Amino acid sequence: MMYLWIAIGGALGAVARYSMATAVFKWMDRPFPYGTLSVNLLGSFAIGVAYVWLVEHQFGGDQHKQLAMIGFLGAFTTFSTFSLESITLLQEARYEAFAFYILASLAGCLTATAAGIWLTKSLV
């Protein structure tokens, strides 16, 4: 049943991400990824709210966490999970882990994307 809740939330989150990012991009009419930025900011805010309500205050059951946090917000933006995990490391006073996670995530993912583009272009 857990996978069903995650799948439902994921489907809704993916559609919401596409809809919002596309709408904001068209509305701003600028050559900058405002749509993605908006999704990441909203998703990061939403996972903070969801964390307090669903995890800290334990409103709802596991299916609510699976639907909202893992499914919907996980598909809406993975940046929200990255943000929550980063803040958790700070709250736990794990400053070295926080710095490493931020650096490895940003630099590592940018490098991995560039490597994927380069490798694929060199094979095609």
C-alpha positions, -999 to 999 in steps of 0.1 A, spaced: 0 0 0 30 23 7 40 22 -30 5 32 -41 5 63 -19 39 73 -32 29 66 -68 -3 87 -64 16 116 -48 44 112 -74 20 114 -103 3 145 -89 36 161 -80 51 156 -115 21 171 -132 21 200 -107 58 206 -113 54 207 -151 22 229 -149 37 254 -126 71 256 -142 56 260 -176 31 287 -165 58 307 -147 82 304 -176 55 317 -200 44 344 -176 80 358 -170 89 355 -207 126 358 -199 156 335 -208 161 324 -172 147 292 -155 122 311 -133 98 282 -135 122 257 -120 134 282 -95 97 289 -84 91 251 -81 122 246 -60 114 275 -37 77 265 -33 87 228 -28 113 237 -2 88 258 17 62 231 15 85 203 27 93 225 58 56 229 65 49 192 59 78 181 81 65 201 111 29 189 106 35 153 96 68 144 113 73 166 143 36 169 153 26 135 139 -6 148 123 -19 121 100 -4 87 95 24 72 75 2 73 43 1 111 46 39 113 47 42 89 18 17 107 -3 27 143 5 64 143 13 78 113 -5 54 112 -34 41 146 -42 70 168 -30 96 142 -42 82 144 -77 75 182 -75 111 189 -66 139 169 -52 155 202 -42 130 202 -13 145 170 0 180 183 -4 170 215 15 154 195 44 184 172 47 207 202 47 188 220 74 186 188 95 224 185 94 226 221 106 201 215 134 222 185 145 253 208 145 269 185 119 286 214 102 313 195 83 287 171 70 265 200 60 293 217 41 303 185 24 267 177 15 261 211 0 294 212 -19 292 176 -31 256 180 -42 260 212 -61 295 207 -76 290 169 -80 256 172 -97 267 200 -121 298 179 -129 278 147 -134 254 165 -157 282 180 -178 299 146 -179 267 129 -190 262 155 -218 298 152 -229 298 114 -229 265 112 -248 276 137 -274 309 119 -279 290 86 -285 264 100 -308 
